[in-house]
Amino acid sequence: MSLFKKWQQLAENHTSEQEEVKFWEEYLKLEAGVYDKILNNKTEIIKGKISDLAKQYEISEEYFMGFLDGISESTKNEIKLENLESNTEITVEIDFEKLYYNMNAVEAHWLYNLEGWNDILSAEKRKELQKKYKSSKTVVNEEKIGRNDACPCNSGKKYKKCCGK
């Protein structure tokens, strides 16, 4: 079984809500530790074997896969998670602006509020990225939609029965 599948099983298969909460609390704490090291060392490129990198960041290989799963949308190069094994050599080139933006998008305040960001992105740049994210969520309708018009989300329903509820 691939490391990515093992990570998915860890993240998804819980027998109770308490077990799930405990798992995510532990994982998110370890994930914050990895990001803290990356930001404090201004590491733009993470390179090496998965097993060595997991040891370097003091987490299990499965949790390191979780980290890679989370950061994969914020890299300059594509990471094919499904193909990774313990002995796979990887190179992860981090795009810090994209990473900060994506952390805001998933509301990961425990990550985008880390002190290490101060030395990587200026306060103005971080504020600009936060504003950019918030404005991407604002919908501006130029035309007034009638309650009996077709819904603009293309669901095929009337506006009043869909997004206009």
KELO-39598 format. One line per field, with one value per residue (C-alpha): residue number from 1; residue in three letters; x, y, z. Coordinates in nm, 4 decimals, padded with zeros to 6 digits. Layout:
pos <- c(NUM|...) $
code <- c(Ala|...) $
east <- c(X|...) $
north <- c(Y|...) $
up <- c(Z|...) $
This chain:
pos <- c(1|2|3|4|5|6|7|8|9|10|11|12|13|14|15|16|17|18|19|20|21|22|23|24|25|26|27|28|29|30|31|32|33|34|35|36|37|38|39|40|41|42|43|44|45|46|47|48|49|50|51|52|53|54|55|56|57|58|59|60|61|62|63|64|65|66|67|68|69|70|71|72|73|74|75|76|77|78|79|80|81|82|83|84|85|86|87|88|89|90|91|92|93|94|95|96|97|98|99|100|101|102|103|104|105|106|107|108|109|110|111|112|113|114|115|116|117|118|119|120|121|122|123|124|125|126|127|128|129|130|131|132|133|134|135|136|137|138|139|140|141|142|143|144|145|146|147|148|149|150|151|152|153|154|155|156|157|158|159|160|161|162|163|164|165) $
code <- c(Met|Ser|Leu|Phe|Lys|Lys|Trp|Gln|Gln|Leu|Ala|Glu|Asn|His|Thr|Ser|Glu|Gln|Glu|Glu|Val|Lys|Phe|Trp|Glu|Glu|Tyr|Leu|Lys|Leu|Glu|Ala|Gly|Val|Tyr|Asp|Lys|Ile|Leu|Asn|Asn|Lys|Thr|Glu|Ile|Ile|Lys|Gly|Lys|Ile|Ser|Asp|Leu|Ala|Lys|Gln|Tyr|Glu|Ile|Ser|Glu|Glu|Tyr|Phe|Met|Gly|Phe|Leu|Asp|Gly|Ile|Ser|Glu|Ser|Thr|Lys|Asn|Glu|Ile|Lys|Leu|Glu|Asn|Leu|Glu|Ser|Asn|Thr|Glu|Ile|Thr|Val|Glu|Ile|Asp|Phe|Glu|Lys|Leu|Tyr|Tyr|Asn|Met|Asn|Ala|Val|Glu|Ala|His|Trp|Leu|Tyr|Asn|Leu|Glu|Gly|Trp|Asn|Asp|Ile|Leu|Ser|Ala|Glu|Lys|Arg|Lys|Glu|Leu|Gln|Lys|Lys|Tyr|Lys|Ser|Ser|Lys|Thr|Val|Val|Asn|Glu|Glu|Lys|Ile|Gly|Arg|Asn|Asp|Ala|Cys|Pro|Cys|Asn|Ser|Gly|Lys|Lys|Tyr|Lys|Lys|Cys|Cys|Gly|Lys) $
east <- c(00.0000|00.1345|00.2208|-00.0542|-00.3148|-00.1839|-00.2196|-00.5744|-00.6676|-00.5209|-00.7095|-01.0442|-01.0949|-01.1975|-01.4303|-01.5598|-01.5787|-01.3466|-01.0860|-01.1108|-01.0740|-00.7724|-00.6121|-00.6552|-00.5345|-00.2166|-00.1639|-00.2256|00.0185|00.2876|00.2043|00.2470|00.5889|00.6932|00.5783|00.7476|01.0822|01.0337|00.9426|01.2093|01.4788|01.3292|01.3360|01.2163|01.3144|01.2586|01.4646|01.5421|01.3951|01.0539|01.1897|01.4794|01.2573|01.0080|01.2946|01.4285|01.0916|01.0343|00.7102|00.6061|00.6221|00.2421|00.2110|00.4744|00.2480|-00.0316|00.1956|00.2738|-00.0971|-00.1620|00.1221|00.0832|-00.1436|00.1182|00.4238|00.5968|00.6266|00.3641|00.3784|00.2244|00.1287|-00.0069|00.3361|00.5415|00.7067|00.9500|01.2563|01.1256|01.3435|01.1323|01.1905|00.9263|00.9648|00.7473|00.5719|00.5370|00.2804|00.0594|00.1077|00.0026|-00.2992|-00.4050|-00.3637|-00.6092|-00.8437|-00.8663|-00.8768|-00.5657|-00.5033|-00.2611|-00.0408|-00.0825|-00.0237|00.3150|00.5931|00.8154|00.6022|00.7379|01.0782|00.9371|00.6479|00.6127|00.3090|00.1825|00.2186|00.0375|-00.2422|-00.2626|-00.2897|-00.5597|-00.7512|-00.7112|-00.8535|-01.1473|-01.2309|-01.2273|-01.5149|-01.7242|-01.9912|-02.1006|-02.4131|-02.4334|-02.7851|-03.0741|-03.1895|-03.5645|-03.6883|-03.8424|-03.5361|-03.3034|-03.0377|-02.6977|-02.5197|-02.6614|-02.8392|-03.1459|-03.3624|-03.5365|-03.3339|-03.5900|-03.5518|-03.1714|-02.9219|-03.1967|-03.3227) $
north <- c(00.0000|00.3440|00.6035|00.8281|00.5520|00.4965|00.8700|00.8710|00.5754|00.7489|01.0686|00.9122|00.5917|00.6788|00.4756|00.7742|01.1504|01.1733|00.9625|01.1832|01.5044|01.3598|01.2561|01.6022|01.7837|01.5748|01.6055|01.9820|02.0411|01.8415|02.0109|02.3529|02.2360|02.1442|02.4801|02.6594|02.4998|02.5755|02.9389|03.0047|02.8570|03.0240|02.6851|02.7352|02.3885|02.0655|01.7884|01.4305|01.0882|01.0830|00.8741|01.1164|01.4227|01.2731|01.2190|01.5693|01.7229|01.4777|01.3239|00.9854|00.9159|00.9006|01.2398|01.3768|01.2591|01.4579|01.7620|01.7036|01.6611|01.9977|02.1886|02.0325|02.3168|02.5755|02.4537|02.5600|02.1979|01.9229|01.6501|01.3152|01.1969|00.8586|00.7460|00.8302|00.5654|00.5835|00.5721|00.8139|01.1215|01.4357|01.8034|02.0455|02.4076|02.6238|02.9325|03.1296|03.3773|03.0977|02.9097|03.2082|03.2700|02.9028|02.8993|03.1891|03.0077|02.7045|02.9304|02.7693|03.0489|02.8263|02.8327|03.1770|03.3409|03.1733|03.4187|03.2896|03.4679|03.8026|03.7327|03.5892|03.8162|04.1763|04.2752|04.4702|04.1690|03.9411|04.1972|04.2238|03.8436|03.8312|04.1059|03.9245|03.6062|03.7882|03.9699|03.6388|03.5260|03.8373|03.7952|04.1080|04.0698|04.3342|04.2395|04.1959|03.8350|03.7859|03.5218|03.3226|03.3535|03.0611|03.0428|03.1814|02.8763|02.6756|02.4221|02.4388|02.5474|02.8775|03.1283|03.1271|02.7470|02.7477|03.0195|03.2684|03.0670) $
up <- c(00.0000|-00.0948|00.1681|00.0353|00.0845|00.4377|00.5052|00.3694|00.5907|00.8965|00.8176|00.7315|00.9305|01.2852|01.5047|01.6998|01.6835|01.9860|01.8102|01.5019|01.7048|01.8879|01.5571|01.3988|01.7102|01.7087|01.3338|01.3164|01.6018|01.4194|01.0887|01.2510|01.3737|01.0184|00.8807|01.1696|01.0788|00.7090|00.7698|01.0326|00.8066|00.4963|00.3221|-00.0347|-00.1565|00.0337|-00.1215|-00.0235|00.0433|00.2083|00.4981|00.5595|00.5355|00.7822|01.0298|00.9651|01.0483|01.3360|01.2113|01.0760|00.7036|00.6890|00.8582|00.6215|00.3376|00.5018|00.5008|00.1302|00.0587|00.2207|00.0568|-00.2900|-00.4091|-00.3070|-00.4941|-00.8126|-00.9232|-00.9339|-00.6709|-00.7676|-00.4210|-00.5274|-00.6517|-00.3424|-00.1241|00.1694|-00.0535|-00.3180|-00.3785|-00.4010|-00.4640|-00.3382|-00.4482|-00.2230|-00.3592|-00.0339|-00.1679|-00.2969|00.0312|00.2429|00.0165|00.0363|00.4152|00.4286|00.1915|00.4217|00.7280|00.8796|01.1323|01.3264|01.0147|00.8600|01.1985|01.2565|01.3462|01.0635|00.8048|00.9283|00.7692|00.4452|00.3463|00.4570|00.6611|00.3592|00.1292|00.3768|00.4089|00.0278|-00.0061|00.2624|00.0837|-00.2495|-00.0951|00.0657|-00.2570|-00.4475|-00.2247|-00.2809|-00.5445|-00.7263|-00.9359|-01.2021|-01.3075|-01.0732|-01.0788|-01.0655|-00.8260|-01.1129|-01.3413|-01.3969|-01.1259|-01.2405|-01.0929|-01.3886|-01.1670|-01.3897|-01.0972|-01.0466|-00.8463|-00.5618|-00.5218|-00.5401|-00.4464|-00.3634|-00.0645) $
